[in-house]
Amino acid sequence: MGDKIFIILMAAIVLSVGLAVIFLPQESFSENENRMLTTWEDIDPMAELSRGTLGERLSALYSDQFPFRTALIECKATAELLFGKSENGGVIPGQDGALIPRCEYSGDQKDNLRKNLDAINKFCERVSARVTFAVAPRAVDVLKSRLPSVFSPERAESAWELFDGTDFVDLKKFINEDGYNWFLTDHHWTARGARLAYEALAEPLGYTPFFDFEAVTVSESFCGTSWSKSGMYGTCPDKIELMRFSGDENFCVTDAEKIISGLYDEEKLETKDKYSVFLGGDYGHVKISDGEEKPRLLVIKDSYFNALAPFLCRHFELDVIDLRYFSGSVAKYAREQGIGEILILCGIDSLASAPTFEALVYGTK
């Protein structure tokens, strides 16, 4: 009788959960994880059955729509750490609330990094413009004192050894822990960290940096990508500061002569992706200018540049290309526009994630 009661109880629980997924309202987007969730509307049973993927899609549906999913994710992360696991979701819980993405790269990621560096080197050799290549560090490179005692910072250095023979500005040499230079819950630098990068690039790009910036806090509830991946949702959020200066409201981010935003899109502060307050997010090709005549600088970038743009726009008329969303030839565009100065700026993680920068070679001689 005890076995029968147990089986009936378990069956009732499984059935209840299954019915709850079917009948309860479904969410199509997870703000905590910053990703789309699978819903019933995304599944065509007959089409999935013909492809042999119906089971996989139903599994994704139940995983994404499971009742109390967010609370269970947090419980799982906490339990694993209590049982001695040193990371969760690829994120290392550090001291003082720091969530630091794991630093080791897989063999495929190292191959991507090599391919991207090779493409960038070829691009620099083949274009007539002067090219400056700068690489942003990672949280593990900056927040070293916050790493757990069992983690050796030297483990993070192996990826940088792949840059041997590459001429680049190593921005990790200029960004330190003295100050709020890196987000504790995200993989980006803060506006203060971007300011240090701006000062480091002054000599390579040939400008005298300004120092009249005022830090203005616009949010104290930013939970970034590391927070989303870790499942440790009880961690204290970051604050977002903007480095304002007189006249910065006159700058516009334009796409094909259409104004998209200014240097800051404060509506993004009401969303999960609050880092998009810088420039309003990522675009394939935009220009940043206040209408005054300045030297032109073509920037090939990832999202790290977004926080740096409010500094560089005081010296240059910026032509900004993100290869993740741009399908043309950068070299051809630079030739046609007569651009003589190019900055390639990205994070080392971007170089390791995919061979995106191989597109630079397209259109070069």
C-alpha positions as CSV (number, residue, x, y, z in Angstrom):
1,M,0.0,0.0,0.0
2,G,2.9,2.4,0.8
3,D,4.4,1.8,-2.7
4,K,1.0,2.4,-4.3
5,I,0.5,5.7,-2.5
6,F,4.0,6.8,-3.4
7,I,3.4,6.0,-7.1
8,I,0.1,7.7,-7.2
9,L,1.6,10.8,-5.5
10,M,4.5,11.0,-7.9
11,A,2.2,10.5,-10.9
12,A,-0.1,13.3,-9.6
13,I,2.9,15.6,-9.3
14,V,4.2,14.8,-12.8
15,L,0.8,15.2,-14.3
16,S,0.2,18.5,-12.5
17,V,3.4,20.0,-13.6
18,G,2.7,18.8,-17.2
19,L,-0.7,20.4,-17.2
20,A,0.6,23.5,-15.6
21,V,3.1,24.0,-18.5
22,I,0.2,23.6,-21.0
23,F,-2.4,25.8,-19.3
24,L,-0.5,28.4,-17.4
25,P,0.4,31.7,-19.2
26,Q,3.7,31.3,-21.0
27,E,6.6,33.7,-21.1
28,S,8.4,34.3,-24.5
29,F,11.4,36.1,-23.0
30,S,13.5,35.7,-19.9
31,E,14.8,39.0,-18.6
32,N,17.1,37.2,-16.1
33,E,18.7,35.2,-18.8
34,N,18.3,37.8,-21.6
35,R,17.1,35.2,-24.1
36,M,14.0,34.0,-25.9
37,L,12.1,31.1,-24.4
38,T,10.4,28.3,-26.3
39,T,6.6,28.5,-26.3
40,W,3.8,26.3,-27.8
41,E,3.5,28.9,-30.6
42,D,7.1,28.0,-31.7
43,I,6.3,24.4,-32.2
44,D,4.7,22.9,-35.3
45,P,4.1,19.3,-34.2
46,M,3.8,17.8,-37.7
47,A,6.9,19.6,-39.1
48,E,8.9,18.7,-36.0
49,L,7.8,15.1,-36.2
50,S,8.9,14.9,-39.9
51,R,12.3,16.2,-38.9
52,G,12.6,13.9,-36.0
53,T,13.0,16.9,-33.6
54,L,9.6,16.9,-31.8
55,G,11.1,15.3,-28.6
56,E,13.9,17.8,-28.5
57,R,11.6,20.8,-29.0
58,L,9.1,19.5,-26.3
59,S,12.0,19.1,-23.9
60,A,13.1,22.7,-24.6
61,L,9.5,23.8,-24.0
62,Y,9.1,22.1,-20.7
63,S,12.6,23.3,-19.6
64,D,11.8,26.9,-20.5
65,Q,8.2,27.0,-19.1
66,F,8.6,24.9,-16.0
67,P,6.6,26.4,-13.0
68,F,8.7,28.4,-10.6
69,R,11.7,28.1,-13.0
70,T,13.5,31.2,-11.8
71,A,13.4,30.2,-8.2
72,L,14.6,26.6,-9.0
73,I,17.5,27.9,-11.1
74,E,18.6,30.0,-8.1
75,C,18.2,27.1,-5.7
76,K,20.3,24.9,-8.0
77,A,23.1,27.4,-8.3
78,T,23.2,27.9,-4.5
79,A,23.1,24.1,-3.8
80,E,26.0,23.4,-6.2
81,L,28.2,26.1,-4.6
82,L,27.3,24.7,-1.1
83,F,28.5,21.3,-2.3
84,G,31.8,22.7,-3.3
85,K,31.4,23.4,-7.0
86,S,33.7,26.3,-7.9
87,E,31.6,27.7,-10.7
88,N,28.0,27.7,-12.0
89,G,27.0,28.3,-15.6
90,G,30.6,29.0,-16.5
91,V,30.8,31.8,-13.9
92,I,33.1,31.9,-10.9
93,P,31.6,33.5,-7.8
94,G,34.3,35.9,-6.4
95,Q,34.7,38.1,-3.4
96,D,32.4,41.1,-2.7
97,G,29.7,39.9,-5.1
98,A,31.9,39.6,-8.2
99,L,30.7,37.1,-10.8
100,I,33.6,36.3,-13.1
101,P,33.2,34.4,-16.3
102,R,35.5,31.4,-16.6
103,C,38.8,32.2,-18.4
104,E,39.9,29.0,-20.1
105,Y,39.2,28.6,-23.9
106,S,38.3,25.4,-25.6
107,G,40.3,24.1,-28.6
108,D,37.7,25.5,-31.0
109,Q,37.8,28.9,-29.3
110,K,41.5,29.1,-29.6
111,D,41.2,28.2,-33.3
112,N,38.7,31.0,-33.7
113,L,41.1,33.4,-32.0
114,R,44.0,32.4,-34.3
115,K,41.8,32.8,-37.4
116,N,40.6,36.2,-36.3
117,L,44.1,37.4,-35.5
118,D,45.4,36.1,-38.9
119,A,42.6,37.9,-40.7
120,I,43.3,41.2,-38.8
121,N,47.0,40.9,-39.6
122,K,46.2,40.4,-43.3
123,F,43.8,43.3,-43.2
124,C,46.4,45.6,-41.6
125,E,48.9,44.6,-44.3
126,R,46.6,45.1,-47.3
127,V,44.8,48.3,-46.6
128,S,46.4,51.7,-47.3
129,A,44.9,53.3,-44.1
130,R,46.8,53.3,-40.8
131,V,45.3,50.7,-38.5
132,T,45.4,50.5,-34.7
133,F,44.3,47.2,-33.2
134,A,43.3,47.3,-29.5
135,V,42.0,44.4,-27.4
136,A,39.9,44.8,-24.2
137,P,40.5,42.4,-21.3
138,R,38.1,40.2,-19.4
139,A,36.8,40.4,-15.8
140,V,39.3,37.7,-14.9
141,D,42.2,39.8,-16.1
142,V,41.0,42.9,-14.1
143,L,39.3,41.6,-11.0
144,K,42.2,39.4,-9.9
145,S,42.0,40.2,-6.1
146,R,38.3,39.1,-6.1
147,L,39.1,35.6,-7.5
148,P,38.7,32.7,-5.0
149,S,41.9,31.6,-3.3
150,V,41.8,28.3,-5.1
151,F,41.9,30.0,-8.5
152,S,45.3,31.0,-9.9
153,P,45.3,34.2,-12.0
154,E,48.0,32.7,-14.2
155,R,45.4,30.4,-15.7
156,A,44.0,33.4,-17.5
157,E,47.3,34.3,-19.2
158,S,47.4,31.3,-21.7
159,A,44.9,33.0,-24.0
160,W,47.1,36.1,-24.3
161,E,50.1,34.0,-25.4
162,L,48.3,33.5,-28.7
163,F,48.9,37.1,-29.5
164,D,52.6,36.6,-29.9
165,G,53.8,38.3,-33.1
166,T,50.7,40.5,-33.3
167,D,51.0,44.3,-33.0
168,F,48.2,45.4,-30.8
169,V,47.4,47.7,-27.9
170,D,46.9,45.5,-24.8
171,L,44.3,47.5,-22.8
172,K,44.5,45.1,-19.8
173,K,47.8,46.9,-19.0
174,F,45.9,50.1,-18.4
175,I,42.8,48.9,-16.6
176,N,43.1,47.9,-13.0
177,E,41.0,47.3,-9.9
178,D,41.6,50.7,-8.3
179,G,38.2,52.2,-8.8
180,Y,34.9,51.0,-10.3
181,N,36.5,50.1,-13.7
182,W,34.7,46.8,-14.3
183,F,31.1,45.6,-13.7
184,L,30.9,42.9,-11.1
185,T,27.9,41.2,-12.8
186,D,28.7,41.8,-16.5
187,H,31.5,41.1,-18.9
188,H,32.0,44.7,-19.9
189,W,34.1,47.6,-18.6
190,T,32.3,50.5,-16.9
191,A,32.4,54.0,-18.2
192,R,35.4,54.5,-15.8
193,G,37.2,51.6,-17.4
194,A,36.4,52.9,-20.9
195,R,37.9,56.2,-19.8
196,L,41.1,54.4,-19.0
197,A,41.1,52.8,-22.4
198,Y,40.4,56.2,-24.0
199,E,43.5,57.6,-22.3
200,A,45.6,54.6,-23.3
201,L,44.6,55.1,-27.0
202,A,45.6,58.8,-27.0
203,E,49.2,58.1,-28.2
204,P,48.4,55.4,-30.8
205,L,45.6,57.6,-32.3
206,G,47.4,60.9,-31.9
207,Y,45.1,63.0,-29.7
208,T,45.3,64.8,-26.3
209,P,42.7,63.4,-24.0
210,F,40.2,65.5,-22.2
211,F,39.8,65.3,-18.4
212,D,36.6,67.4,-17.9
213,F,34.2,64.4,-17.5
214,E,31.6,64.2,-14.7
215,A,30.4,60.8,-13.5
216,V,26.6,60.7,-13.3
217,T,24.9,57.6,-11.9
218,V,21.8,56.7,-13.9
219,S,21.0,53.2,-12.6
220,E,21.8,51.2,-9.5
221,S,20.0,48.0,-10.6
222,F,22.1,46.7,-13.5
223,C,22.4,42.9,-13.6
224,G,24.6,41.8,-16.5
225,T,25.4,38.7,-18.5
226,S,27.5,37.1,-15.8
227,W,24.6,37.4,-13.4
228,S,22.2,35.9,-16.0
229,K,24.4,32.9,-16.7
230,S,25.3,32.2,-13.1
231,G,21.8,31.7,-11.7
232,M,22.9,33.6,-8.5
233,Y,20.1,36.1,-8.7
234,G,20.6,37.2,-5.1
235,T,23.8,39.0,-6.0
236,C,23.8,42.8,-5.5
237,P,23.4,44.6,-8.8
238,D,25.9,47.0,-10.4
239,K,25.4,50.7,-10.9
240,I,25.8,52.4,-14.3
241,E,27.6,55.7,-14.6
242,L,27.8,58.0,-17.6
243,M,30.8,60.3,-18.1
244,R,29.1,63.5,-19.2
245,F,30.7,66.6,-20.6
246,S,29.4,69.9,-21.8
247,G,27.9,69.6,-25.3
248,D,27.5,65.8,-25.3
249,E,23.8,66.2,-26.0
250,N,24.6,67.5,-29.5
251,F,26.0,64.2,-30.7
252,C,23.8,61.9,-32.8
253,V,24.1,58.3,-33.8
254,T,22.8,58.1,-37.4
255,D,22.1,55.2,-39.8
256,A,21.7,56.2,-43.5
257,E,21.0,59.8,-42.5
258,K,18.3,58.7,-40.0
259,I,18.9,59.6,-36.3
260,I,18.8,56.5,-34.1
261,S,19.8,58.0,-30.8
262,G,22.3,60.3,-29.0
263,L,25.3,59.1,-27.2
264,Y,23.0,57.8,-24.5
265,D,19.6,56.1,-24.9
266,E,18.2,56.4,-21.3
267,E,15.1,54.4,-22.3
268,K,17.3,51.3,-22.2
269,L,17.7,51.8,-18.5
270,E,14.1,50.5,-18.1
271,T,15.1,47.2,-19.8
272,K,17.2,44.2,-18.6
273,D,20.0,45.2,-21.1
274,K,20.9,48.4,-19.4
275,Y,24.4,48.5,-21.0
276,S,22.6,49.4,-24.2
277,V,22.2,52.9,-22.7
278,F,25.6,53.5,-24.5
279,L,24.7,54.4,-28.1
280,G,21.4,52.6,-27.8
281,G,23.0,49.2,-28.5
282,D,24.8,47.6,-31.4
283,Y,24.2,48.4,-35.1
284,G,25.8,47.2,-38.3
285,H,27.0,50.6,-39.5
286,V,26.4,54.0,-38.0
287,K,28.0,57.4,-37.8
288,I,28.5,59.5,-34.7
289,S,29.0,63.2,-35.0
290,D,28.0,66.6,-33.6
291,G,28.2,68.3,-37.0
292,E,31.6,69.9,-36.3
293,E,34.4,69.2,-38.7
294,K,36.8,66.6,-37.3
295,P,39.2,64.0,-38.6
296,R,37.4,60.8,-39.7
297,L,38.0,57.5,-37.8
298,L,36.6,54.2,-39.1
299,V,36.0,51.9,-36.1
300,I,35.5,48.1,-36.4
301,K,34.2,47.1,-33.1
302,D,32.1,44.9,-30.7
303,S,30.0,46.1,-27.8
304,Y,33.1,47.2,-25.7
305,F,33.4,50.2,-28.0
306,N,29.9,51.5,-27.1
307,A,31.1,52.8,-23.7
308,L,34.2,54.3,-25.3
309,A,32.4,56.2,-28.1
310,P,31.4,59.2,-25.9
311,F,35.1,59.8,-25.3
312,L,36.5,59.4,-28.9
313,C,33.7,61.4,-30.5
314,R,35.2,64.6,-29.1
315,H,38.3,64.0,-31.3
316,F,36.9,62.3,-34.4
317,E,33.9,62.0,-36.7
318,L,33.2,58.3,-36.1
319,D,32.2,55.8,-38.7
320,V,31.4,52.6,-36.8
321,I,31.0,49.1,-38.2
322,D,30.1,46.0,-36.3
323,L,31.0,42.9,-38.4
324,R,28.3,40.8,-36.7
325,Y,25.6,42.9,-38.4
326,F,27.5,44.3,-41.5
327,S,27.6,42.4,-44.8
328,G,29.7,44.7,-47.0
329,S,33.4,45.0,-47.5
330,V,35.2,47.1,-44.9
331,A,38.2,47.6,-47.1
332,K,36.2,48.7,-50.1
333,Y,34.2,51.1,-48.0
334,A,37.4,52.6,-46.6
335,R,38.8,53.1,-50.1
336,E,35.7,54.6,-51.4
337,Q,35.4,57.0,-48.5
338,G,39.1,57.9,-48.5
339,I,39.5,57.0,-44.9
340,G,43.0,57.1,-43.6
341,E,42.6,56.1,-40.0
342,I,41.1,52.8,-38.7
343,L,40.6,51.5,-35.2
344,I,39.8,47.8,-34.6
345,L,38.6,47.5,-31.0
346,C,37.1,44.4,-29.4
347,G,37.3,42.1,-26.4
348,I,39.4,39.0,-26.4
349,D,36.2,37.0,-25.8
350,S,34.8,38.3,-29.1
351,L,37.9,37.0,-30.9
352,A,37.5,33.6,-29.3
353,S,33.7,33.2,-29.7
354,A,33.5,33.0,-33.6
355,P,35.7,33.7,-36.6
356,T,33.8,37.0,-37.2
357,F,36.8,39.0,-38.2
358,E,37.7,36.8,-41.1
359,A,35.2,39.0,-43.0
360,L,37.8,41.8,-42.9
361,V,39.8,40.1,-45.6
362,Y,36.9,40.3,-48.0
363,G,37.6,43.0,-50.6
364,T,41.2,43.5,-49.7
365,K,43.9,43.1,-52.4
